[in-house]
Every structure is written in structure tokens, then in C-alpha cells.
């Protein structure tokens, strides 16, 4: 209620001496056109990556509830973000924000390297239970969670801050476009109260109409896509980054996307992926078993806990041993040499 006037929504009359099929077709045509707009603009992959880049800048410069941005145009908003980056007390984050802004200004967007589709996200949700905070979207629409993830992976691969961006749309993004109120004639001469075209009342009264609406609604659900992009200069790191992201997110990147886009259209991705596979295979089959054995022996011999320094020393020892063809340098009379002798 506002000033005594009840706010109402436009409702479309579906009947006139029976169901008007032309009215239904007109509504569905409109929904189809709005779906096409949503698909080709709102959910377009380039727009999603650009939005992810802008969101990363906003987090890096700690943009919160700054009311002054509400009156800014696009250019004014860009200038404001650049100013915030220049003045930011965290030099690393400020530099990262400026780097992303330069790419946005020049339309040199980050490259897509990781994709999750709706069906896979739904499977992930079902595996985690029903609590909202456990949902995939809830987790990766949280700015702090996103920043922690991206920073962790950047540090792991020695990438500059701001090299990765993430886009996770709301689970119901675009669904408002399907909602429209309808009414129809009833046997008593009165109109049925306004209900949404997708409602159970419509399903009972006009099941075929509801089926057509449901088909469009399912199309909207399938538009949902999760993206992660990388700075164009670091594509060579992308295969390793993808593997790390799969582990951190607990969900695999869409294999079709990797095979048909990443490996075919991102220069250097396929070559880096092949090298990564060789390294992984060598590590799993040759290096890791021997390293594990050596770590345990070193810890036992030295009476120390298994820690990073022990593991690092063991990896170097095994690598040197492989490189030298298992020939031990006898001139080094130390515990590490003794371990080589034991293993041989």
C-alpha cells in the first residue's frame, strides 16, 4: 500500500470463450525473445569474464557501500576505481587492481580456463547436504571466499596478484524474465485471481501451456555457468591452475570445454597440459614412492618430525639420484649419502 493505493501487476487474460492460443503463443514468443537476450548478452561468456574482472577490482580496492558511485556513469566509475587503486594502502592489491583496469579499458579480457555447468553444480549441492551455506553458489558468491581461493592459487603458482578472476552468478539469475501474471474466465463468470504463468493453478487448468512454459524455464536454468579466467600472459600456467582449482573447489572443470576450447583455442594450453601430464606421471610412478620412503627414513634417522624441510630435502635427494643415474657421490660422508646406499 502507498498513499492508500494498492500496487498491482499487469495480468494477461488467457481466455475469450475458451483458451486463446494466439495469446499464449504471443506470451511465449516474448519469453523466447527475452531468453535470447539473456543468453546472448547477460550470460555471454565475454560479459561474464568482464564482470568477474570488475568484481575482482572492487574486492582488491575494498569497495563497499560507497553511495557516491550510484550517480556515476561508466567512465566516472572507472576513474573512481583507478583512483581507489592509486590511493590504496596495500601496494600489492592496488597494483593488481590497476593491472585489471588496464585490461578492461583496452578490452583485453582475461581468458576462460575453468567452467562449471548447472548439472555439475546441482550434483555438488546434493553431495553437500541441504544447508544454504553449503551450497556451491552461496560459497562462491561470498567475496572473502573468492578472494581467499584466488590469492591462494596465485601464490601457489607464483602469479602476480590479480591474475585470476571468478564469476559465479546467482542461481536464479534471469528467472524473473519468466514470471508473468495471468487470469482466465471461470464457470461462475468471474475471473480467476492473478497467478504466475508458471504456477500450479495454470498447470491444473492448462497443462499443455504449463509444459511449454516449463520448457522455457528449464532453458533458463541451463544458462547458469561458473567461470574462472586467467591473465592472457599466464596461459602456460593454466593446466596446473585448472588442476589446483578442481582440488580447491571439489569439482572438475567441464571436460568438453577443456577439449574443445582450452586445448584448441588457447595458444600454449595444450602443450603445457601435455608437459603437466608427463610431470604428473613421472612423479606418481617414479619420484613419489621413492621420496616417501626416503622421507620416512630421514625422519627416523634424524629423530625429527616429517615437515616441509625434510620433504624438500628428500625430493632434491631423489631428483639428484635420478639425474646422476643412481650413482652416489661417495665423497659426501653424511646421512643423506648413507640413505642412498641403503636404497641401492
C-alpha positions as CSV (number, residue, x, y, z in Angstrom):
1,X,0.0,0.0,0.0
2,X,1.2,3.5,-0.9
3,X,-0.9,6.6,-0.3
4,X,-3.9,4.4,0.0
5,X,-3.4,2.9,-3.5
6,X,-2.8,-0.8,-3.8
7,X,0.1,-1.7,-6.1
8,X,-0.9,-4.2,-8.7
9,X,0.9,-6.0,-11.6
10,X,-0.4,-6.3,-15.1
11,X,-2.2,-9.6,-15.7
12,X,-2.9,-11.1,-19.2
13,X,-6.3,-12.6,-19.9
14,X,-5.8,-16.1,-21.4
15,X,-9.4,-16.8,-22.4
16,X,-12.2,-15.4,-24.5
17,X,-14.8,-18.1,-25.0
18,X,-12.1,-20.6,-24.3
19,X,-8.3,-20.6,-24.2
20,X,-6.8,-18.1,-26.7
21,X,-3.9,-20.0,-28.3
22,X,-2.7,-16.8,-30.0
23,X,-2.4,-15.1,-26.7
24,X,-0.4,-18.0,-25.3
25,X,1.9,-18.0,-28.3
26,X,2.4,-14.3,-28.1
27,X,3.5,-14.6,-24.4
28,X,5.8,-17.5,-25.2
29,X,7.3,-15.6,-28.2
30,X,8.0,-12.7,-25.8
31,X,9.6,-15.1,-23.3
32,X,11.7,-16.6,-26.1
33,X,13.0,-13.2,-27.2
34,X,13.8,-12.3,-23.6
35,X,15.5,-15.6,-23.2
36,X,17.7,-14.9,-26.3
37,X,18.6,-11.5,-24.9
38,X,19.6,-13.1,-21.5
39,X,21.6,-15.9,-23.3
40,X,23.4,-13.6,-25.7
41,X,24.0,-10.6,-23.5
42,X,23.6,-11.2,-19.8
43,X,25.1,-14.6,-19.7
44,X,27.5,-14.2,-22.7
45,X,30.9,-15.5,-21.7
46,X,32.8,-12.3,-22.5
47,X,30.4,-10.3,-20.4
48,X,30.8,-12.8,-17.5
49,X,34.6,-12.5,-17.6
50,X,34.4,-8.7,-17.8
51,X,32.1,-8.7,-14.8
52,X,34.5,-11.1,-12.9
53,X,37.4,-8.7,-13.6
54,X,35.4,-5.8,-12.3
55,X,34.3,-7.7,-9.2
56,X,38.0,-8.6,-8.5
57,X,38.9,-4.9,-8.7
58,X,36.1,-4.0,-6.4
59,X,37.4,-6.5,-3.8
60,X,41.0,-5.5,-4.2
61,X,40.3,-1.8,-3.6
62,X,37.8,-2.8,-0.8
63,X,34.8,-1.1,-2.5
64,X,31.9,-1.4,0.0
65,X,28.8,0.6,0.3
66,X,30.1,3.7,-1.4
67,X,26.8,5.6,-2.1
68,X,28.6,8.1,-4.3
69,X,29.0,5.5,-7.1
70,X,25.3,5.4,-7.6
71,X,25.4,8.7,-9.5
72,X,28.4,7.8,-11.7
73,X,28.4,6.8,-15.3
74,X,30.7,4.1,-16.7
75,X,33.7,6.4,-17.3
76,X,33.2,8.1,-13.9
77,X,33.1,4.7,-12.2
78,X,36.3,3.5,-14.0
79,X,38.1,6.7,-13.0
80,X,36.9,6.2,-9.4
81,X,38.2,2.7,-9.3
82,X,41.6,3.8,-10.7
83,X,41.8,6.5,-8.0
84,X,41.0,4.0,-5.3
85,X,43.7,1.7,-6.7
86,X,46.3,4.5,-6.7
87,X,45.4,5.5,-3.1
88,X,45.1,2.0,-1.7
89,X,47.3,1.4,1.3
90,X,48.0,-2.2,0.2
91,X,50.5,-1.6,-2.6
92,X,50.2,-5.2,-4.0
93,X,46.4,-5.0,-4.2
94,X,46.5,-1.5,-5.6
95,X,48.9,-2.6,-8.3
96,X,46.7,-5.7,-9.1
97,X,43.6,-3.5,-9.4
98,X,45.3,-1.2,-11.8
99,X,46.5,-4.1,-13.9
100,X,43.0,-5.4,-14.3
101,X,41.6,-2.0,-15.0
102,X,44.1,-1.5,-17.8
103,X,43.0,-4.8,-19.4
104,X,39.3,-3.8,-19.1
105,X,40.0,-0.3,-20.6
106,X,41.8,-1.8,-23.6
107,X,39.1,-4.6,-23.9
108,X,41.9,-7.2,-23.4
109,X,39.8,-9.6,-21.4
110,X,41.2,-12.5,-19.3
111,X,41.0,-15.9,-20.9
112,X,38.5,-18.6,-19.7
113,X,40.2,-21.6,-18.3
114,X,37.6,-23.2,-15.9
115,X,33.9,-23.9,-16.4
116,X,31.2,-25.5,-14.3
117,X,27.8,-26.1,-15.7
118,X,24.5,-26.2,-13.9
119,X,24.1,-30.0,-13.8
120,X,27.5,-30.4,-12.2
121,X,26.8,-27.7,-9.7
122,X,23.5,-29.4,-8.8
123,X,25.3,-32.7,-8.2
124,X,27.8,-30.9,-6.0
125,X,25.0,-29.4,-3.9
126,X,23.3,-32.7,-3.5
127,X,26.6,-34.2,-2.2
128,X,26.9,-31.5,0.5
129,X,23.5,-31.5,2.1
130,X,20.7,-29.0,2.2
131,X,22.1,-26.1,4.3
132,X,22.3,-22.9,2.4
133,X,25.9,-22.2,3.5
134,X,26.9,-25.5,1.9
135,X,25.6,-24.6,-1.5
136,X,28.0,-24.0,-4.3
137,X,26.6,-20.6,-5.2
138,X,26.4,-19.4,-1.6
139,X,30.1,-20.3,-1.1
140,X,31.4,-18.8,-4.3
141,X,29.3,-15.6,-4.2
142,X,31.0,-14.8,-0.9
143,X,33.7,-12.2,-1.7
144,X,36.0,-13.3,1.1
145,X,35.8,-16.9,0.0
146,X,36.6,-16.0,-3.6
147,X,39.5,-13.7,-2.7
148,X,41.0,-16.4,-0.4
149,X,40.7,-19.0,-3.2
150,X,42.2,-16.8,-6.0
151,X,45.0,-15.5,-3.8
152,X,45.9,-19.0,-2.7
153,X,46.2,-20.4,-6.2
154,X,48.1,-17.3,-7.4
155,X,50.6,-17.7,-4.7
156,X,51.0,-21.4,-5.3
157,X,51.9,-20.8,-9.0
158,X,53.9,-17.6,-8.3
159,X,51.4,-15.5,-10.3
160,X,51.0,-11.8,-9.7
161,X,48.1,-10.8,-7.5
162,X,45.0,-10.2,-9.8
163,X,46.0,-12.8,-12.3
164,X,42.8,-14.8,-11.8
165,X,39.1,-13.8,-11.7
166,X,36.0,-15.7,-10.8
167,X,32.3,-15.4,-11.9
168,X,29.5,-17.2,-10.1
169,X,26.0,-15.9,-11.0
170,X,23.1,-16.2,-8.6
171,X,21.3,-19.5,-9.0
172,X,18.0,-17.7,-10.1
173,X,19.7,-15.1,-12.3
174,X,17.3,-14.3,-15.2
175,X,14.4,-16.3,-13.8
176,X,12.4,-13.1,-13.3
177,X,12.1,-12.9,-17.0
178,X,9.8,-16.0,-17.0
179,X,7.4,-14.6,-14.4
180,X,4.2,-13.1,-15.8
181,X,0.7,-12.9,-14.2
182,X,-2.3,-14.3,-16.0
183,X,-6.0,-14.6,-15.4
184,X,-8.8,-16.6,-17.1
185,X,-12.6,-16.9,-17.1
186,X,-14.2,-19.3,-14.7
187,X,-17.5,-21.2,-14.9
188,X,-19.2,-18.7,-12.5
189,X,-18.4,-15.8,-14.8
190,X,-15.7,-14.4,-12.5
191,X,-12.0,-14.2,-13.3
192,X,-9.5,-16.5,-11.6
193,X,-7.3,-14.5,-9.3
194,X,-4.0,-13.4,-10.9
195,X,-1.3,-16.1,-10.7
196,X,2.0,-16.6,-12.3
197,X,2.1,-18.4,-15.7
198,X,4.4,-21.0,-14.1
199,X,2.1,-21.7,-11.2
200,X,0.3,-24.9,-10.2
201,X,-3.1,-23.4,-10.9
202,X,-2.1,-22.9,-14.6
203,X,-0.7,-26.5,-14.6
204,X,-4.1,-27.8,-13.5
205,X,-6.2,-25.7,-15.8
206,X,-4.0,-25.6,-18.9
207,X,-1.4,-28.5,-18.6
208,X,-0.1,-28.1,-22.2
209,X,0.5,-24.4,-21.6
210,X,2.4,-25.2,-18.4
211,X,4.5,-27.8,-20.3
212,X,5.6,-25.1,-22.8
213,X,6.4,-22.6,-20.0
214,X,8.3,-25.3,-18.1
215,X,10.5,-26.0,-21.2
216,X,11.5,-22.3,-21.3
217,X,12.1,-22.2,-17.6
218,X,14.5,-25.2,-17.9
219,X,16.4,-23.3,-20.6
220,X,16.9,-20.5,-18.2
221,X,18.3,-22.9,-15.5
222,X,20.7,-24.3,-18.1
223,X,22.1,-20.8,-18.7
224,X,23.8,-20.7,-15.3
225,X,27.6,-21.1,-15.8
226,X,30.5,-20.6,-13.4
227,X,33.7,-19.2,-14.9
228,X,37.3,-18.6,-13.9
229,X,39.6,-16.6,-16.1
230,X,43.4,-16.0,-16.2
231,X,45.6,-13.1,-17.3
232,X,46.5,-13.8,-21.0
233,X,50.2,-13.8,-20.3
234,X,50.0,-16.8,-17.9
235,X,48.2,-19.3,-20.2
236,X,51.2,-21.6,-19.8
237,X,50.3,-22.0,-16.1
238,X,46.7,-22.7,-16.9
239,X,46.8,-26.6,-16.8
240,X,48.3,-26.6,-13.4
241,X,46.0,-23.9,-12.2
242,X,43.0,-25.8,-13.5
243,X,44.1,-28.9,-11.6
244,X,44.6,-26.9,-8.4
245,X,41.2,-25.2,-8.8
246,X,39.5,-28.6,-9.2
247,X,41.0,-29.7,-5.9
248,X,40.1,-26.5,-4.1
249,X,36.6,-26.3,-5.5
250,X,36.0,-30.0,-5.1
251,X,34.5,-30.1,-8.6
252,X,36.0,-30.9,-12.0
253,X,36.3,-28.4,-14.9
254,X,33.9,-29.2,-17.7
255,X,35.9,-31.7,-19.8
256,X,34.1,-30.7,-23.1
257,X,35.2,-27.1,-22.5
258,X,38.8,-28.2,-21.9
259,X,38.9,-30.4,-25.0
260,X,37.0,-28.2,-27.5
261,X,38.1,-24.7,-26.3
262,X,41.0,-24.5,-23.9
263,X,43.2,-27.0,-25.7
264,X,42.3,-25.9,-29.2
265,X,41.9,-22.1,-28.9
266,X,44.2,-21.0,-26.1
267,X,47.8,-20.8,-27.5
268,X,50.2,-22.9,-25.4
269,X,47.5,-24.6,-23.3
270,X,47.6,-28.0,-25.0
271,X,51.4,-28.0,-24.9
272,X,51.5,-27.1,-21.2
273,X,48.9,-29.7,-20.5
274,X,50.9,-32.4,-22.1
275,X,54.0,-31.4,-20.1
276,X,51.9,-31.3,-16.9
277,X,50.7,-34.9,-17.7
278,X,54.3,-36.1,-18.2
279,X,55.4,-34.5,-14.9
280,X,52.4,-35.9,-13.0
281,X,53.0,-39.4,-14.4
282,X,56.7,-39.3,-13.6
283,X,56.0,-38.0,-10.1
284,X,53.4,-40.6,-9.4
285,X,55.2,-43.6,-10.8
286,X,58.9,-42.8,-10.1
287,X,59.6,-39.9,-7.8
288,X,56.8,-40.0,-5.2
289,X,57.2,-43.7,-4.0
290,X,61.0,-43.3,-3.5
291,X,60.6,-39.8,-2.0
292,X,58.0,-41.2,0.5
293,X,60.4,-44.0,1.5
294,X,63.3,-41.6,1.9
295,X,61.3,-39.1,4.0
296,X,60.3,-41.7,6.5
297,X,63.9,-43.0,6.7
298,X,65.3,-39.5,7.1
299,X,62.8,-38.6,9.8
300,X,63.6,-41.8,11.7
301,X,67.4,-41.5,11.3
302,X,67.4,-37.8,12.4
303,X,64.8,-38.2,15.1
304,X,62.7,-35.4,13.6
305,X,59.1,-34.9,12.6
306,X,58.1,-35.1,9.0
307,X,58.0,-31.4,7.9
308,X,58.4,-29.3,4.9
309,X,62.2,-29.1,5.2
310,X,62.5,-32.9,5.4
311,X,60.2,-33.4,2.4
312,X,62.0,-30.8,0.4
313,X,65.4,-32.3,1.2
314,X,64.1,-35.8,0.2
315,X,62.7,-34.5,-3.1
316,X,66.0,-32.9,-4.0
317,X,67.9,-36.0,-3.0
318,X,65.7,-38.3,-5.1
319,X,65.9,-35.9,-8.1
320,X,69.7,-35.8,-7.9
321,X,69.8,-39.5,-7.6
322,X,67.7,-39.9,-10.7
323,X,69.7,-37.3,-12.6
324,X,73.0,-39.0,-11.8
325,X,71.8,-42.4,-12.8
326,X,71.7,-43.6,-9.2
327,X,75.5,-43.1,-8.8
328,X,76.1,-41.8,-5.3
329,X,78.8,-39.2,-4.6
330,X,80.9,-41.1,-2.0
331,X,82.9,-38.0,-1.1
332,X,79.9,-36.7,0.8
333,X,80.1,-38.7,4.0
334,X,76.8,-37.7,5.5
335,X,73.4,-39.3,6.5
336,X,71.9,-38.4,3.1
337,X,74.7,-40.4,1.3
338,X,74.0,-43.4,3.7
339,X,70.4,-43.3,2.7
340,X,71.4,-43.5,-1.0
341,X,73.5,-46.6,-0.2
342,X,70.6,-48.2,1.7
343,X,68.2,-47.7,-1.2
344,X,70.7,-49.1,-3.7
